[in-house]
Each structure stands twice: as structure tokens, then as C-alpha cells.
Amino acid sequence: MKKLIVANWKTYLTLEESIALSDTIPVSDNIILAPAIMHLGFLVQKFPNLKFATQDVSSISDNYGPFTGETPVTMWKDTGVNYAIIGHSERRSNLLDSAHTIGTKLQYCLNLDITPIICIGETLEDRKSKKHLDVISSQLHGIFDNIGNSNNDIIIAYEPFWSVGTGSLPTTEEIKEVITKVREIVNFVDNRLFLVYGGSISMENVKNLIALEGLDGLLIGKASTDIEQFRSILNII
């Protein structure tokens, strides 16, 4: 199977820069682009052969209605978006997304066949105190325990909070440990489960990461916003 590549552009790029970068991306079933929400609808129309994800969905409703400022999954589905990042560490820490909120977003995505990309991970304090597996288990149970069986694909991204944007990475053994724990917990979901890693991915470490047994791909942040760097990463993969 080809390795999944999810490129999270966050809000790094202007619309013009997003268009230029999208124009360099090869058409492939395994590359998913997550541009800024303000640019997403335009890019989906301009590049119909590329795969796009929204960086978040509403937890208030999955449908049209009196929800000022929200972007429900129905609207994303209408624009042709088939993937959604939910539970990213930046939303957990800055916008206080809870496991319950993320679970609600997950259910909305599954209802409309939007493939969720669910982010999980621990803080540096959790890691140092050896509570990381307990934290990850709690996150997963909080998200999945009220979700019924589904035939949808689900992508889970392990992104340690302390690794995102810092240049520090867990060891291969630490990543494998988390992968094993995730598969133990989420095996009750009747679907195709894909595990990806995210956090300080670069040209220097991508080869080792992509070779990890049990890892189905990568969630790449800032490195995916630089045309030359992202092209080099794709070539390595």
C-alpha cells in the first residue's frame, strides 16, 4: 500500500501561495491537502483531481441552520471535501477541544462518509512522567466509546504535542509503542484503520519514519508548505 501523506498547511500560506503549491502536487490517491479553511472551497474547484481535507468541522451541528460562524460537515461535503482533520493538538490546547467534542465531530464525519483524520498525543510532561500511554488511552476512549461500528476509513495521527514544530521527535521505539496501544484500543471499530505520524517531519528524518513497521503514513505540517522541501519529501517517500 502507498503511504498516506496528509499536508496540513494550517494558516501559513496566502491564497496565491496555496494555488502555486497545489499546482505542483502530483495527482495521487495517497496525498491529501489541508489548506486554510478560507481557501479550501476555491482550491477544491480549481484542482478537482487533488484530494482535500478541511482542518476542522463544526461540533454544534452537521447540517445547515442557524449556526453563525460554523462550518458543518454537510457544507464541506457539498464542496467536494472528503477528509477532515479533527482534534489537532493546536485546537486542543488553544481552543480547548475536548474528547467529547472530538467524538461528536467524528460521528458527524462518519454520518456523511467524510474520512476523519483524528489527532492524538501527549504533552512533554506526560511523556517524562511516563503517563503518555494513559493519556492516549483516555483520549481514544473519550472519542470512540460512544461511536458505533462503521465501515468508513479512519485515519489516526499520532502527533506528540511536544514534537509539533519543535524539531524534537520520539524514538522509533516510542512511536511503535503508541501504534501498538492505538490498535489495541480501536480494534472494536469495524473499519479500515490507518495510523500516521505527525510532528517536526523534515527531509532529514522522513526516510526513517516512513520505514517504521505499522505506520501507514505521515501528517506533515510546516515542511509541506515549502514547495522545494515538500517535493523532496515526496520524492524520498
Beta strands, then each sheet from edge to edge (+ up, - down):
strand 1: 4-8
strand 2: 31-34
strand 3: 51-54
strand 4: 83-86
strand 5: 115-120
strand 6: 153-158
strand 7: 192-198
strand 8: 217-220
sheet 1: 1+ 2+ 3+ 4+ 5+ 6+ 7+ 8+ 1+
end
